Amino acid sequence: MSYNRLMQETVFRKNIELRKEMELLYRGNRYKLGYGIDNDGKSYITFGEEFLPAGHFYTYGQLVNEAILGISPLRESIEVIELLQ
């Protein structure tokens, strides 16, 4: 793993820890990352392509392992996504 990828993953994870809403660009498609609280009062991360229903993820690990960008898990694509905000 290169230093640049680690740095970008670190920044991405830190933004999530700080609960920063983000708009991301990947291969011409926009994705939105936000936050919510379910009916049981548990916090979750929302992530999905703009204008499509977002997935709900309860941990950072679940987000990067289960969220999909195109045909790849998010964890494999973090280094090529662009932050739009």
C-alpha positions in Angstrom: 0.0 0.0 0.0 1.5 3.3 -1.0 1.8 6.3 1.4 -0.6 8.4 -0.7 -3.4 5.8 -0.4 -2.9 5.5 3.4 -3.1 9.3 3.7 -6.3 9.6 1.7 -7.9 6.7 3.6 -6.9 8.4 6.8 -8.5 11.7 5.7 -11.6 9.9 4.5 -11.9 8.0 7.8 -11.3 11.2 9.9 -14.0 13.1 8.0 -16.4 10.2 8.8 -15.4 10.3 12.5 -16.1 14.0 12.5 -19.5 13.2 10.8 -18.7 15.5 7.8 -21.2 15.2 5.0 -19.5 14.7 1.7 -20.2 14.8 -2.0 -17.9 12.5 -3.9 -17.2 12.0 -7.6 -16.2 8.6 -9.0 -15.9 7.9 -12.8 -18.4 10.7 -13.5 -21.0 9.7 -11.0 -21.8 11.7 -7.9 -22.1 10.0 -4.5 -23.4 11.4 -1.2 -22.3 10.5 2.2 -24.4 11.6 5.2 -25.6 10.5 8.6 -28.9 9.5 10.3 -30.4 7.8 13.3 -32.6 4.7 13.0 -35.9 4.0 14.9 -33.8 2.4 17.7 -31.7 5.5 18.2 -28.6 4.0 16.6 -26.5 6.3 14.4 -25.6 5.2 10.9 -23.8 6.4 7.8 -25.7 6.9 4.6 -23.9 6.4 1.3 -25.1 6.0 -2.3 -25.2 7.4 -5.8 -26.9 10.7 -6.1 -30.7 10.4 -6.8 -30.7 6.7 -5.8 -31.6 5.3 -2.4 -28.7 5.4 0.0 -27.4 2.4 1.9 -27.2 2.5 5.7 -24.0 1.4 7.4 -23.4 1.3 11.1 -19.6 1.3 11.2 -16.8 2.6 9.1 -15.7 -1.0 8.5 -19.2 -1.9 7.3 -19.2 1.1 5.0 -15.9 0.5 3.3 -16.5 -3.3 3.0 -20.1 -3.3 1.8 -20.7 0.0 -0.1 -20.1 -0.4 -3.8 -18.7 2.1 -6.3 -19.5 0.8 -9.7 -18.5 -2.8 -9.3 -15.9 -2.4 -6.6 -16.1 -2.2 -2.9 -15.5 1.3 -1.6 -12.3 0.2 0.2 -10.7 -0.5 -3.2 -11.7 2.9 -4.7 -11.0 5.4 -2.0 -7.8 6.6 -3.6 -9.5 7.6 -6.8 -12.6 9.3 -5.5 -12.7 13.1 -5.5 -14.2 15.2 -2.7 -16.5 17.8 -4.3 -17.0 20.1 -1.2 
